[in-house]
Amino acid sequence: MLSSIIDAFKVPELRKKILFTLGILALYRFGSYVPVPGIPFREFADSFQDSGVSMTMLDLFTGGALSNFSVFSLGIMPYITASIIMQLMQGVIPAVGRWAKEGETGRRRITQVTRYLTLALGLINAIGYLLLFKSPQYGVVFSSEVPEVVTDILVVFTLVAGTAFIMWMGELITQRGVGNGMSLIIFVSIVSRVPSAIFSSVNLTTDTGMGIAITVLILAVVLVCIPAIIFVERAQRRIPVNYAKRVQGRKMMGGQSTYIPLKVNAAGVIPIIFASCLIYFPAQLAALFNVGWLTAFADAISTGWVNWILTIALIVFFAYFYTSMVFNPEETADNLRKQGGFIPGVRPGSATVTYIKNVLHRVTLPGGIFIAVIAVVPTIIFYFTGNTLIQAFGGTSILIMIGVALDTMSKVESQLKMHNYEGFFK
C-alpha cells in the first residue's frame, strides 16, 4: 500500500490531482469552523448539546459544521436530496427520463436542474434553521446594533452561499481531482468526527481504564469487520457468455468466452445515503416549521425500533431501485444479440432478458440485506450503550468510508496502470 502511494506521487499528473483534492477537502474543513456572521458562538454551542437525536445525526453528516453554525451548516444534504429527487423523476417524468438516455447532453441538463434544485432546498433549509435557532430551544439573539431583518437576510444568504460553494467544490474534485467529489466530502465529514468520538468514548465512564478497554474493543471489532465488508463490496456473480464463430472477410471471428459481472452490491453506498436522507428529511422539515408534533415525529423515526425497521426497508428498496437504474437487462441482452453472444442454455431475446433479471434480483437481495444489517446493528448497539464512538464508526459510516475509499483507490489504480505501475490491488 505504501509503495503504491509513493508510485502515485511519482506520476506528475496524478500527484497534481491528489494534492488538488486534498487542498479542496482542507478548504471544506476550514469552512466548517467559520461561523455565520453575527452568531453568538459560545452560547449556541452550549445550547446545541441538548438538541434532539435527529439534529445530532444531521450534525454527523456535516462534520460538526451544524453544531458550529458555520457557513457550511447545511452540508452536502441539499445536493444529495436534490439528486434523489432527480433520480426518482427519471422514472416519473418522461422528459427527465429521455434526458438520462441522451448521453452527455442529457446529463448536463440533469446536472443543471439538480444545481437549481439544490439552491432551492438550501434556501428552505436555511430559513428553517434560522427560525429554529432563534426559537426558545436555542435562543440565538443577534446584536441590536444592526436591524434584525438585515441580520436574518445575511444569515440565510451565507448558508445558501455555503451550500453552493460546497457543491462547486465537489464538482471541482470530480472534474480535476481524484474520485467523486460529493462522496469524498461526505467521507471527510464522517472521518473528522472520529478523533473526538474516541476521546469521548475513553471518558464515557469514570473508570479511565475501562473506557480505554471499551474503546480498544470497538476499534478491534471495526478492524475485523472491514475485510468482510470489502469482500462483499467486491463480490460478483458472473454470468458466462459465449460468442458464436462467424466469418468476416478472410478472418474467423468470435468463438470466445467471457462473462457479465453482476456485483452483489452494485449500488454501493447510494442506498444508505438515500435512506438516511429520507429518514432525516422530517428533521429538516421540523427545523423549518418548528412544530412540536413534527419534531417529535422526526425524533421518533431517527432512533428506536421504528428507525431500524424503516432503515432496513429503505436500504433494500433503494438497492433494487438504484441497481435497476444503472443496469438495464434489456439493453444488455440486445447488445449480446447484436454481437453474436449468448448465455449457454438460454435462448436469445426475451428469455435472456428474463434470465438476467432473475439473476440480478437474486444477487441484489442478499447485497441489500447485508448493507442494511451493517448499517442498523451498530445503531442498535449505540441506542443501548450511548457510546459516541459506535455512532461515529456505525455501519453507515463504515460502509460510506469503505465504499468511497475503494472507489477512489480504483480510480487511482486505473491511472497508475496507465503508467505501468501495479497499483493498490495486486
C-alpha positions in Angstrom: 0.0 0.0 0.0 2.8 2.4 1.0 4.7 1.7 -2.2 1.6 2.3 -4.3 1.1 5.7 -2.6 4.7 6.5 -3.4 4.1 5.4 -7.0 1.1 7.6 -7.3 3.1 10.7 -6.3 5.8 9.8 -8.9 3.3 10.5 -11.7 3.2 14.3 -12.1 -0.4 14.4 -13.4 -1.7 12.1 -10.7 0.3 14.0 -8.0 -1.3 17.3 -9.0 -4.8 15.7 -8.9 -4.2 14.2 -5.4 -2.8 17.5 -4.0 -5.7 19.4 -5.6 -8.2 17.1 -4.0 -6.6 17.3 -0.6 -6.5 21.1 -0.9 -10.2 21.4 -1.7 -11.1 19.0 1.2 -8.9 21.1 3.6 -10.8 24.2 2.5 -14.1 22.4 3.2 -13.0 21.5 6.7 -11.8 25.1 7.3 -15.2 26.4 6.2 -16.8 24.1 8.7 -15.3 26.1 11.6 -16.1 29.6 10.2 -19.2 30.7 12.0 -22.0 32.6 10.3 -21.6 36.4 10.9 -23.5 37.7 14.0 -23.9 34.3 15.7 -23.1 34.2 19.4 -20.9 31.2 19.0 -20.3 30.0 22.6 -24.0 30.3 23.7 -25.2 28.5 20.6 -22.6 25.6 21.1 -23.8 25.1 24.7 -27.5 25.0 23.7 -26.8 22.6 20.8 -25.6 20.0 23.3 -29.2 19.4 24.4 -30.6 19.1 20.8 -32.6 16.0 19.7 -31.3 12.8 18.1 -32.3 13.9 14.6 -30.2 17.1 14.9 -27.2 15.1 16.2 -27.3 12.8 13.2 -27.6 15.8 10.8 -24.6 17.2 12.5 -22.7 14.0 11.9 -23.2 14.2 8.2 -22.0 17.9 8.2 -18.8 17.0 10.1 -19.7 19.2 13.0 -20.5 22.3 10.9 -24.1 22.4 12.1 -23.2 22.5 15.8 -20.8 25.3 15.0 -23.5 27.1 12.9 -20.8 27.6 10.3 -21.1 28.8 6.7 -21.3 25.1 5.7 -24.0 24.2 8.2 -26.3 22.8 5.5 -23.6 20.5 4.4 -24.0 18.3 1.3 -27.5 17.2 2.2 -29.4 19.6 0.0 -27.4 18.4 -3.0 -28.0 14.7 -2.1 -31.7 15.3 -1.6 -31.9 17.1 -5.0 -30.0 14.1 -6.6 -32.5 11.7 -5.1 -35.4 13.7 -6.4 -33.9 13.8 -9.9 -33.3 10.1 -9.8 -36.9 9.5 -8.9 -38.1 11.9 -11.5 -36.4 9.9 -14.3 -39.0 7.1 -13.7 -41.9 9.5 -13.3 -41.4 12.4 -15.8 -40.9 11.2 -19.4 -38.8 14.3 -20.3 -36.3 13.7 -17.5 -36.2 10.0 -18.4 -35.3 11.0 -22.0 -32.5 13.3 -20.7 -30.9 10.4 -18.9 -30.8 8.5 -22.2 -29.3 11.3 -24.3 -25.7 10.8 -23.2 -23.6 13.7 -22.2 -26.1 16.4 -23.3 -28.8 14.9 -21.2 -26.5 14.5 -18.2 -25.6 18.2 -18.4 -29.3 19.1 -18.3 -29.9 16.9 -15.3 -26.9 18.3 -13.6 -28.1 21.9 -14.2 -31.6 21.2 -12.8 -30.0 19.4 -9.8 -28.0 22.6 -9.1 -31.0 24.8 -9.1 -33.0 22.4 -7.0 -30.1 22.2 -4.5 -30.2 26.0 -4.1 -33.9 25.9 -3.6 -33.7 23.2 -1.0 -30.8 25.1 0.6 -32.9 28.2 0.8 -35.7 26.3 2.5 -33.3 24.7 5.0 -31.5 28.0 5.7 -34.8 29.7 6.6 -35.8 26.7 8.7 -32.5 26.6 10.7 -32.8 30.4 11.3 -36.3 30.1 12.7 -35.3 27.0 14.8 -32.2 28.5 16.3 -34.0 31.8 17.1 -36.6 29.8 19.0 -36.5 29.5 22.8 -34.9 26.0 22.4 -31.7 27.5 21.2 -32.2 31.2 22.0 -29.9 32.8 19.4 -30.0 36.5 19.9 -28.4 38.8 17.4 -26.8 42.1 18.1 -29.2 45.0 18.4 -26.8 47.4 16.6 -28.0 46.0 13.2 -31.7 45.7 12.3 -32.8 42.1 12.8 -34.2 41.7 9.3 -30.8 42.6 7.9 -29.1 40.0 10.1 -31.7 37.4 9.1 -31.1 38.0 5.4 -27.3 37.9 5.9 -27.6 34.5 7.8 -29.8 33.0 5.1 -27.7 34.3 2.3 -24.5 33.0 3.9 -25.9 29.5 4.5 -27.2 29.2 0.9 -23.9 30.5 -0.5 -22.1 27.9 1.7 -24.2 25.2 0.1 -23.4 26.5 -3.4 -19.8 26.6 -2.5 -19.8 23.0 -1.3 -21.5 21.9 -4.5 -18.9 23.8 -6.5 -16.0 22.2 -4.6 -17.5 18.7 -5.0 -17.8 19.2 -8.8 -14.2 20.6 -8.9 -12.9 17.4 -7.3 -14.8 15.2 -9.7 -13.6 17.1 -12.7 -10.0 17.9 -11.8 -9.2 15.8 -8.8 -9.4 12.1 -7.8 -12.6 10.3 -7.1 -16.2 11.5 -6.7 -16.2 14.9 -5.1 -19.5 14.7 -3.2 -18.7 11.3 -1.8 -15.3 12.5 -0.6 -16.9 15.4 1.1 -19.2 13.1 3.0 -16.2 10.8 3.7 -14.2 13.7 5.2 -17.2 14.9 7.2 -17.6 11.5 8.9 -13.9 10.9 9.4 -13.5 14.3 11.0 -15.7 13.2 13.9 -13.7 10.1 14.8 -10.9 11.7 17.0 -13.4 13.5 19.2 -15.6 10.3 19.3 -12.5 8.3 20.5 -11.8 10.8 23.2 -15.5 10.8 24.3 -15.5 7.0 24.4 -12.5 6.9 26.6 -14.1 9.3 29.1 -17.6 7.8 28.9 -17.2 6.2 32.3 -15.5 7.4 35.5 -13.0 4.5 35.2 -10.5 5.6 32.6 -9.0 2.1 32.3 -12.4 0.6 31.5 -13.1 3.4 29.0 -9.8 2.7 27.2 -10.6 -1.1 27.1 -14.0 -0.5 25.6 -12.6 1.9 23.0 -9.9 -0.6 22.0 -12.5 -3.4 21.8 -14.7 -1.2 19.5 -11.8 -0.4 17.2 -10.8 -4.1 17.1 -14.3 -5.1 16.1 -14.3 -2.4 13.4 -11.0 -3.7 12.0 -12.3 -7.2 11.9 -15.4 -6.2 10.1 -13.6 -4.1 7.4 -12.2 -7.2 5.4 -15.7 -8.8 5.4 -17.3 -5.6 4.1 -14.6 -5.2 1.4 -15.2 -8.9 0.4 -18.9 -8.3 -0.1 -18.2 -4.9 -1.8 -16.0 -6.6 -4.4 -18.0 -9.9 -4.8 -19.5 -10.6 -8.2 -21.9 -13.1 -9.8 -20.5 -13.8 -13.2 -22.9 -14.9 -16.0 -21.0 -16.8 -18.7 -21.3 -15.6 -22.3 -20.2 -17.4 -25.4 -19.8 -15.8 -28.9 -20.6 -17.8 -32.0 -17.9 -18.2 -34.7 -18.5 -16.3 -37.8 -16.5 -15.5 -40.9 -15.7 -11.8 -41.7 -13.8 -11.5 -44.9 -10.9 -14.0 -44.6 -10.9 -13.9 -40.8 -12.7 -16.2 -38.4 -14.3 -14.0 -35.7 -16.0 -15.0 -32.4 -15.7 -18.3 -30.7 -14.6 -16.6 -27.4 -16.0 -16.9 -23.9 -16.4 -14.1 -21.4 -18.9 -13.2 -18.6 -21.3 -10.5 -17.4 -20.2 -9.3 -14.0 -23.1 -8.6 -11.6 -21.9 -7.1 -8.3 -23.5 -8.3 -5.1 -23.7 -4.7 -4.0 -24.0 -2.9 -7.3 -25.5 0.2 -5.7 -22.6 0.7 -3.3 -23.3 3.2 -0.5 -26.0 5.0 -2.5 -28.9 3.1 -0.8 -27.6 4.1 2.6 -27.2 7.7 1.7 -30.6 7.9 0.1 -32.3 6.1 3.0 -30.5 8.4 5.5 -31.6 11.5 3.6 -35.2 10.4 3.6 -35.3 9.4 7.2 -33.8 12.6 8.4 -35.8 14.8 6.0 -38.5 15.2 8.6 -35.8 16.6 10.9 -35.1 19.2 8.2 -38.9 20.0 8.0 -39.0 20.2 11.8 -36.2 22.7 11.6 -38.2 24.8 9.1 -41.6 24.8 10.8 -40.5 24.3 14.4 -43.8 22.4 15.2 -43.9 20.2 18.3 -45.5 17.2 16.8 -43.3 17.3 13.7 -40.2 17.5 15.9 -41.4 14.6 18.0 -42.1 12.6 14.8 -38.6 13.4 13.5 -37.0 12.2 16.7 -39.2 9.1 16.7 -38.0 7.9 13.3 -34.4 9.0 14.0 -33.9 6.4 16.7 -35.5 3.2 18.2 -37.2 0.3 16.5 -39.1 2.4 14.1 -35.8 3.8 12.8 -34.3 0.3 12.5 -37.2 -1.2 10.6 -37.5 1.8 8.3 -33.8 1.9 7.6 -33.7 -1.7 6.6 -36.7 -1.4 4.3 -35.5 1.7 2.6 -32.0 0.4 2.1 -33.2 -2.8 0.5 -35.7 -0.8 -1.7 -33.0 1.7 -2.9 -30.6 -1.2 -3.5 -33.2 -2.6 -6.0 -34.1 0.8 -7.3 -30.6 2.1 -8.0 -29.4 -1.2 -9.4 -32.3 -1.1 -11.9 -31.3 2.5 -12.8 -27.6 1.6 -13.6 -28.1 -1.8 -15.1 -30.6 -2.5 -18.0 -31.1 -6.2 -18.7 -33.0 -5.4 -22.0 -30.1 -3.3 -23.3 -27.6 -5.9 -22.2 -29.5 -8.7 -24.0 -29.9 -6.6 -27.1 -26.1 -5.9 -27.2 -25.3 -9.6 -26.8 -27.6 -10.4 -29.7 -26.1 -7.8 -32.0 -22.5 -9.0 -31.2 -23.4 -12.7 -31.7 -23.2 -13.6 -28.0 -25.4 -15.8 -26.0 -25.7 -17.3 -22.5 -25.2 -21.1 -22.6 -28.5 -22.9 -22.2 -30.6 -19.7 -22.6 -32.3 -18.7 -25.8 -31.5 -15.1 -27.1 -34.1 -12.4 -26.8 -36.8 -12.3 -24.1 -35.5 -15.5 -22.4 -32.1 -13.9 -22.0 -33.7 -10.7 -20.5 -35.7 -12.8 -18.1 -32.7 -14.9 -17.1 -30.6 -11.8 -16.4 -33.4 -10.1 -14.4 -33.8 -13.2 -12.2 -30.1 -13.4 -11.5 -29.9 -9.7 -10.8 -32.8 -9.9 -8.3 -31.3 -12.9 -6.5 -27.9 -11.2 -6.3 -29.3 -7.8 -5.2 -31.4 -9.1 -2.3 -28.5 -10.5 -0.2 -26.4 -7.5 -1.0 -29.2 -5.1 0.1 -29.8 -7.1 3.3 -26.1 -7.2 4.1 -25.6 -3.4 3.9 -28.9 -2.9 5.8 -27.7 -5.1 8.7 -24.3 -3.5 8.7 -26.0 -0.1 8.9 -28.5 -0.9 11.6 -26.7 -3.2 14.0 -24.2 -0.5 15.3 -27.2 1.9 15.6 -28.9 -0.7 17.9 -25.7 -1.1 20.0 -25.4 2.7 20.3 -29.0 3.0 21.4 -28.3 0.8 24.4 -24.8 1.9 25.2 -24.7 5.6 24.3 -21.0 5.3 23.1 -20.4 8.0 20.6 -17.6 6.0 19.0 -20.1 3.4 17.9 -22.1 6.2 16.3 -19.1 7.7 14.6 -18.0 4.2 13.5 -21.5 3.0 12.8 -22.3 0.7 10.0 -23.5 3.6 7.8 -20.3 5.5 8.4 -18.1 2.4 7.8 -19.8 1.5 4.6 -19.6 5.0 3.3 -15.9 5.3 4.2 -15.0 1.9 2.7 -17.2 2.4 -0.4 -15.7 5.9 -1.1 -12.1 4.7 -0.3 -12.5 1.7 -2.7 -13.9 3.8 -5.4 -11.2 6.4 -5.0 -8.5 3.8 -4.9 -9.9 2.2 -8.1 -9.7 5.5 -9.9 -6.1 6.0 -8.8 -5.4 2.3 -9.7 -6.5 2.8 -13.3 -4.3 5.8 -13.7 -1.3 4.0 -12.2 -1.7 1.1 -14.6 -1.6 3.6 -17.5 1.9 4.5 -16.3 2.9 0.8 -15.8 2.6 0.7 -12.0 1.0 -2.2 -10.2 -1.4 0.0 -8.2 -3.2 -0.8 -4.9 -5.0 -4.1 -5.8 -2.3 -6.7 -6.6 
